Amino acid sequence: MSLQPPGWFPDPWQPAGLRYWDGTQWTPNAAMPPKQPHPTLPFQVAVGALLSMALPLVASRFVLRGLVGQRWPIAVYVVLVAVIAYGPPLVFWRVASARWGTGNASNDIGLTVRWVDAGWGPVTWLSCFLAQAVVGVIVVATKIPFQNNTDQIRAARDNPGYVIPMLVLAVLAAPIVEEIVFRGMVLRGFLSRMAPVAAVGAQGVLFGLAHVDPERGMRNIGLVLMLSAVGCVLGGACYLFRRLAPSMIAHAILNGVAMAVVLSGWTPGSK
């Protein structure tokens, strides 16, 4: 090391950091290495992920209408719609990792879990709840059209053959698949072309739009605004933590609380 010119080098005592070499000896001046850029994916991964999510969602509506005359248990319809809507995005995730990523599908989107996420998940959920509340107040104050998308669940809450599959779909399947798509592939794909704030905002708005029900028309606007705010918070969490676990946990809690409220029969203003 004595032949090295002065400069910053890996710290011989703390390899994760740097220490200044003055040309003759190590000095007390130490510094952590600069933070690595946020992992990204090619932009086409984001586009493909959105298409793999949107097209099956549309297709599932037509399939459901075509099969509605069959006398199958309601649970069969729920599972069928889930497979049609959520299967293609998962397949695309694996294909995208092999073609545009490292081949390690989990690492390519930050699908890792740490024990600390058991705490950060609820904190992220609380942030989502607050953002949703703020936007909700604005929606009500400005009389923006709003209608929830849980009417069918509320109407069939006494049918366990429908409720149980819907709980699994809303609390387990949806948080996993939607986080993989929007915060895993879309956000990282946008980050390859956009500034962080723009990427987080764009994927958040698209997340809100993904919950549009064409049959409700303009009544979707308020719900889209509220869920866009939630999507931005979840995206911000994924950007800060560089992994999906906190947002997945928050998403699951959010859907779980919503399902609990719907199944309880409670409505605003009820006693």
C-alpha positions in Angstrom: 0.0 0.0 0.0 3.0 2.3 0.5 3.4 2.8 -3.2 -0.2 4.0 -3.7 -0.8 7.7 -4.2 -3.0 9.6 -1.8 -6.7 8.9 -2.2 -9.8 7.0 -0.9 -9.5 3.2 -0.8 -11.5 0.3 0.8 -11.2 0.5 4.5 -8.9 -2.3 5.7 -10.8 -2.5 9.0 -14.4 -1.9 7.6 -14.5 -3.3 4.1 -18.0 -1.8 3.5 -16.5 1.7 3.9 -13.7 3.9 2.6 -10.7 5.4 4.3 -8.2 8.1 3.2 -4.6 7.0 2.4 -2.3 10.1 2.6 0.5 8.4 0.7 2.3 7.0 3.7 -0.4 5.9 6.2 -4.1 5.5 6.8 -5.7 8.6 8.3 -8.7 8.8 10.7 -10.8 10.1 7.9 -13.4 7.5 6.9 -16.5 7.6 4.7 -19.2 5.2 3.6 -19.2 4.4 -0.1 -21.7 6.3 -2.2 -25.1 4.7 -2.5 -25.6 2.6 -5.6 -28.1 3.8 -8.2 -31.6 2.3 -7.8 -32.0 -0.9 -9.7 -33.9 -0.5 -12.9 -35.4 -2.6 -15.7 -35.7 -1.7 -19.4 -38.7 0.4 -20.2 -40.2 -2.3 -22.4 -40.6 -4.4 -19.2 -42.9 -1.8 -17.8 -45.0 -1.6 -21.0 -45.2 -5.4 -21.2 -46.2 -5.7 -17.5 -49.0 -3.2 -18.0 -50.3 -5.0 -21.1 -50.1 -8.4 -19.4 -52.2 -6.9 -16.5 -54.7 -4.9 -18.5 -55.6 -7.3 -21.4 -56.4 -10.3 -19.1 -58.5 -8.1 -16.8 -60.6 -7.1 -19.8 -60.7 -10.7 -21.1 -61.8 -12.0 -17.7 -65.0 -9.8 -17.9 -66.0 -11.3 -21.2 -65.2 -14.8 -20.1 -67.3 -14.3 -16.9 -70.2 -13.0 -18.9 -70.0 -15.9 -21.3 -70.0 -18.5 -18.4 -72.5 -16.7 -16.2 -75.3 -19.0 -17.4 -73.5 -22.1 -16.1 -74.7 -23.5 -12.8 -71.2 -23.6 -11.2 -70.5 -22.7 -7.6 -69.6 -19.1 -7.2 -66.1 -20.0 -5.9 -65.4 -21.6 -9.3 -66.1 -18.2 -11.0 -63.9 -16.4 -8.6 -61.0 -18.8 -9.1 -61.4 -18.7 -12.8 -61.3 -14.9 -13.0 -58.3 -14.9 -10.7 -56.3 -17.3 -12.9 -57.2 -15.4 -16.1 -56.4 -12.0 -14.6 -53.3 -12.8 -12.6 -51.8 -15.7 -14.5 -50.4 -13.8 -17.5 -48.6 -11.1 -15.4 -46.7 -13.8 -13.5 -45.8 -15.6 -16.7 -44.6 -12.3 -18.2 -42.5 -11.6 -15.0 -40.6 -14.8 -15.5 -40.1 -14.2 -19.3 -39.0 -10.6 -18.7 -36.4 -11.7 -16.1 -35.0 -14.3 -18.5 -34.9 -11.9 -21.5 -34.2 -8.4 -20.0 -33.1 -9.1 -16.5 -30.5 -11.3 -14.8 -32.5 -14.5 -14.9 -33.1 -14.3 -11.1 -36.8 -13.2 -11.2 -37.0 -12.4 -7.5 -33.9 -10.2 -7.4 -34.8 -8.4 -10.6 -37.9 -6.8 -9.0 -36.7 -6.7 -5.4 -38.8 -9.5 -4.1 -36.9 -10.0 -0.9 -38.1 -10.1 2.7 -36.4 -9.0 5.9 -37.6 -9.4 9.5 -37.8 -5.6 9.8 -40.4 -5.6 7.1 -42.9 -6.8 9.7 -42.6 -3.3 11.2 -42.2 -1.3 8.0 -45.3 -3.0 6.4 -47.8 -1.6 8.9 -46.0 1.8 8.8 -46.4 1.9 5.1 -50.1 0.9 5.4 -50.6 3.7 7.9 -49.1 6.1 5.3 -51.5 4.7 2.7 -54.4 5.1 5.0 -53.5 8.8 5.7 -53.0 9.5 2.0 -56.4 7.9 1.2 -58.1 9.9 4.0 -56.7 13.2 2.7 -57.7 12.5 -0.9 -61.1 11.2 0.4 -61.8 14.5 2.2 -60.9 16.4 -1.0 -63.2 14.2 -3.1 -66.1 14.7 -0.7 -65.5 18.4 -0.3 -65.3 19.0 -4.1 -68.2 16.6 -4.8 -66.2 14.5 -7.2 -68.2 11.4 -8.2 -67.3 8.4 -6.1 -68.5 4.9 -5.8 -66.7 2.0 -4.2 -66.0 -1.3 -6.1 -67.2 -3.6 -3.3 -70.9 -3.6 -3.9 -71.0 -7.2 -5.1 -69.0 -8.4 -2.1 -71.4 -6.6 0.3 -74.4 -8.1 -1.4 -73.0 -11.7 -1.2 -71.4 -11.4 2.3 -73.6 -14.2 3.7 -72.4 -16.7 1.1 -69.2 -18.4 2.4 -68.7 -20.0 -0.9 -68.1 -16.5 -2.3 -66.6 -14.8 0.7 -63.7 -17.2 1.3 -62.3 -17.2 -2.2 -62.7 -13.4 -2.3 -60.8 -13.1 0.9 -57.9 -15.2 -0.5 -58.0 -13.2 -3.7 -58.1 -9.8 -2.0 -55.7 -10.3 0.9 -53.2 -12.7 -0.6 -53.3 -12.9 -4.4 -54.0 -9.3 -5.3 -51.2 -7.8 -3.1 -48.6 -10.2 -4.4 -49.4 -10.0 -8.1 -50.2 -6.2 -8.2 -47.0 -5.4 -6.3 -44.9 -7.5 -8.6 -46.5 -5.7 -11.6 -46.7 -2.1 -10.5 -43.9 -1.7 -7.9 -41.7 -4.5 -9.2 -41.7 -4.2 -13.0 -43.5 -1.0 -13.9 -41.7 1.2 -11.3 -38.3 -0.2 -12.2 -39.0 0.1 -15.9 -40.1 3.7 -15.5 -37.0 4.5 -13.4 -34.9 3.7 -16.5 -36.4 6.6 -18.3 -37.9 9.0 -15.7 -36.8 10.9 -12.6 -37.8 9.0 -9.3 -40.7 11.4 -8.5 -42.2 11.1 -12.0 -41.8 7.3 -12.0 -43.4 6.9 -8.6 -46.3 9.2 -9.6 -46.9 7.6 -13.0 -47.1 4.1 -11.7 -49.3 5.3 -8.9 -51.8 6.8 -11.3 -51.8 3.7 -13.5 -52.4 1.6 -10.3 -55.5 3.8 -9.7 -56.7 3.5 -13.3 -56.3 -0.3 -13.1 -59.3 -0.4 -10.7 -61.7 1.4 -13.0 -65.0 -0.4 -13.6 -66.3 0.6 -17.0 -69.9 0.0 -15.9 -69.6 2.8 -13.2 -68.4 5.4 -15.7 -67.7 8.8 -14.1 -68.4 7.4 -10.7 -64.9 5.8 -10.9 -63.2 9.2 -10.6 -63.1 9.5 -6.8 -62.0 5.9 -6.4 -59.2 6.3 -9.0 -57.9 9.4 -7.2 -57.8 7.7 -3.8 -56.2 4.5 -5.1 -53.7 6.6 -7.1 -52.6 8.2 -3.9 -52.2 4.8 -2.3 -50.2 3.6 -5.4 -47.9 6.6 -5.0 -47.3 5.8 -1.3 -46.6 2.1 -2.1 -44.3 3.1 -4.9 -42.4 5.6 -2.7 -42.0 2.8 -0.1 -40.6 0.4 -2.8 -38.2 3.1 -4.0 -36.9 3.9 -0.5 -36.6 0.3 0.7 -35.6 -1.1 -2.7 -37.7 -4.2 -2.1 -41.4 -5.2 -2.3 -42.1 -6.8 1.1 -43.1 -3.6 2.9 -45.6 -2.6 0.2 -46.9 -6.2 -0.1 -47.6 -6.3 3.6 -49.2 -2.8 3.5 -51.3 -3.7 0.5 -52.5 -6.9 2.2 -53.5 -5.0 5.3 -55.3 -2.3 3.2 -57.3 -4.9 1.4 -57.9 -6.9 4.6 -59.3 -3.9 6.4 -61.5 -3.0 3.4 -62.9 -6.6 3.3 -63.5 -6.6 7.0 -65.5 -3.4 6.8 -67.5 -4.7 3.8 -68.3 -8.0 5.4 -69.3 -6.4 8.7 -72.0 -4.5 6.8 -70.9 -1.2 8.2 -71.5 1.9 6.1 -70.6 5.6 6.8 -73.3 7.0 9.0 -74.5 3.7 10.4 -74.7 3.2 14.1 
